[in-house]
C-alpha cells in the first residue's frame, strides 16, 4: 500500500539530503514517531511530501526507507496558492498513491492538492484549527497593549491584529478543505464537533497520536530530582500560547513561593540588545518584555533556546510543574509528553484539552482566571511528591503500537 503524506514540515532526513544537516527543534516531531511506527508494516511504502524554501523546483529525494517530494515554497503556503496544483498533479501521476494523508489543515499546499487531484482516497487529520484559533489569537491582551508595543518588525510584518486576520483568512481555505473531505482523522470531542459543524457528511475516524520516540524510554519524573518551584512552558513565541497569562499569575505565586521560576522552551522573544535583535523584536515580544519589567520578574523568567526532543524531555523532568496555558488548543503533544513522563500538569480549559485531563480535572482552569492558575500552581508546589499521576493514562492514549495499528486500519478501510 503506497501512502503519500502531505506535511507542514521538512523531515530531518530530507533536510540532510538537501543541505547536509537537519535536526528537528520545533513542532512536528511526533510525525517522525508515527512514520517510524508505520514503516514497521511490511506492506507500507511511505512517500512524504512538503513545501520548502530550500528548493527552487520540485525535488525527489531517496531516504533510507522514505521517498521525499519537496515542492518549492513559492510566494507562500499561508494563503491560497494555485501554483502548487500543477506540481501536485505531477507528484500524483508519478507516485500513484493508494491513499493520501494530509497532516493538518493550516497550510494551503494541502488545499491545493485537494483542488488539483481527486479527494476519493484522501484523508485529512486535524492538528489545530486556524478557523477557530483566530477568535482567540491575542486573548488576554487589549488593542492598546498591541499598539503601544508596536515595533519595526510589526511595521514590516504586521501586528498580532494583522496575524489574527491572517489566521482568519487561512481558516477559510481550511473550511474548504473540510467541506471537500470525505474522511477526517481527529482525536478530541472538540475537533469532532468543529469538523462536524462544517461537514456532517465526512466520515470521522478517531486516532490518537504517537509521541516522539525519546518519550517512550521509561523516563519518569521524580520530585526528589526536580528543580523545586520551577514552572516549564513548551513554547511562547506568539500570544495564543498564553505566556502573558502565566506572567500575570506570577506575582501571586511569588507571595507564597518567592523562589519560583518560569522556564520557557524556545528563543528569547524579548531580546533587543543588538541592532539585529531590535529589528527582529516582535510586538508580542515587546509586550512580554514590558510585562516582565512591570511585574518585576526580570530574574524569574528564562528562555532555554530551541531544544531537540531529548533536551525537551530533560526540561520536563527538571520542572516542578508543566503548564499548558494556551487560549485555544486541540490536543497539544507537549501536554501528552509531560503526562507520559509523570510531570505534574496544569492546563487551561480550552478546545480539546479537557479530553486529555480526564482524571485530573482539578488542574484545569479558565484561561482568563489568573488567580485560579496561581492557586493551582501553589497547590502543586505544596503537594510535593503527592501528585495526580497521569503517566498510565497518557501511556495508554499514546501507545505507539495501538495508534499505529489504528492508523493502518483507517488507511486500509479508505483504500479498499
Secondary structure, DSSP 8 states (H G I E B T S, - for coil): -EEEEE-SS--HHHHHHHHS-----STTHHHHHHHHHHTTSTT-EEEEEEEETT-SS-EEEE-SS-EEEEEE-TT-SSS--TTHHHHHHHHHHHH--SEEEEE-SSSHHHHHHHHHS-STTEEEE-S--HHHHGGGTTTT--HHHHHTT--HHHHHH--HHHHHHHHHHHHHHHHHHHHH-SEEEE-SHHHHHHHHHH-TTSEEEE------GGGGS-----GGGS-TTEEEES--SSGGG-HHHHHHHHHHHHHH-TT-EEEESB--TT--SSHHHHHH--HHHHHHHHHHHHTT-TTTEEE-B---HHHHHHHHHH-SEEEE--SS-S--HHHHHHHHTT--EEEES-TTHHHH-TT-GGGEE-TT-HHHHHHHHHHHHHHTT-----HHHHHHHT-HHHHHHHHHHHHHHHH-
